[in-house]
C-alpha cells in the first residue's frame, strides 16, 4: 500500500456506530479526489459494519454498508473507524475477529478511536501509535505496551494510527504521495483547499498553499510566487531574493515545512497545471508546454511521463476511450 504503484488499491473500511461523518469522509474523499484528478480508478473502497446494516453516525446520518465484517482471508488493507463510545463495540468477539483478520491483511489502520480497538485486540503491542490529544494520557496508562506518541498519524510497519479527522486527511495524502507521487498528492490537497489549523490566517489561505503545513511565511510567499510564474518559472536564486533570503536558506525552509525542496514543488505545480490543460482543453502539447514553462514539447512529455506514468497523448486517448464507452448504448 505504501510503495509506488499504478495498480488499483482496494481498501476495506470497518465503520463502527457513532463514528463522525467527517472521519469517514477524511478517508474516502482524498481517494475519490485522486481518482478524479488522475482520471483512473486507482483507489476502491468498501464500507463494512459489524452486522452489514447501515451504521448511524454522530450526525444521525446513516451510512450504508457493502456487507458485514468477517475475519476472512482478505488481504486488502483494513481501516477501523471509530469516534465515540467505541467500548460498546469492543466485544470479545470483535477483538478476536480483528486478531484473526490481522494474520492476512497487508495493513491495519486504527482511525481516531479505532486505535483503541486495535490496542484492545493486542494489535499495537510494541509499535508506535498516534492518539487524539484528549485521550493521550488515558491511552498511555491503559496500554503501556504501546508506544503512544503525540503525532498526527503514525505508520509503523503494518500498523497505522491517526489522531483525528484532519490528521486522517494528512495520512491519506501521504499514502497517495507514496503510491502516485508528490504531484498527485499536492493536487488532491489543493482540490479541497486543505491546510491544517494554526498555520495561516483565513485571509491568506489560497490554493497555492493548500494542504501544506506552512511553518514559515516565507515558504508561503515563495509558493505564491511560483503559482504566479508558471509560464516563466523563476530560478531559485531569484525566487529567494524576492522572498528576502538566500537560496540555501529557502531550500532548508522548504524541506522543513513541506518535506520537499523548492524545485520539486515548483515542478509539481507546473505539471499539475499542464495536466489540467491536457484533460480540459484541446491545446496542442507545444502550447501546453509553453504555457507551463517547458522549453519544448518533448521536454514537457518526458517530465509528464516521469510524473504520471503515461504520456500526455496517452492521457487524452484513455479519457477519450472512457467517454466513448460511456456514450455507447447498453
Secondary structure by P-SEA (a helix, b strand, c coil): cccccccbbbbbbbccccccaaaaaaacaaaaaaaaaaccccbbbbbbccccccccccccbbbbbcccccccccccbbbbbbcccccccccaaaaaaaaaaaacccbbbbccaaaaaaaaacccccbbbbccccaaaaaaaaccccccccccccccccbbbbccaaaaaaaaaaaaaaaccaaaaaaaaaaaccccccccccccccccccccccccaaaaaaaaaaaacccccccaaaaaaaacccaaaaaaaaaaaccccaaaaaaaaaaaaaaaaaccccccaaaaaaaaccccaaaaaaaaaaaccccaaaaaaaaaaaaaaaaccc
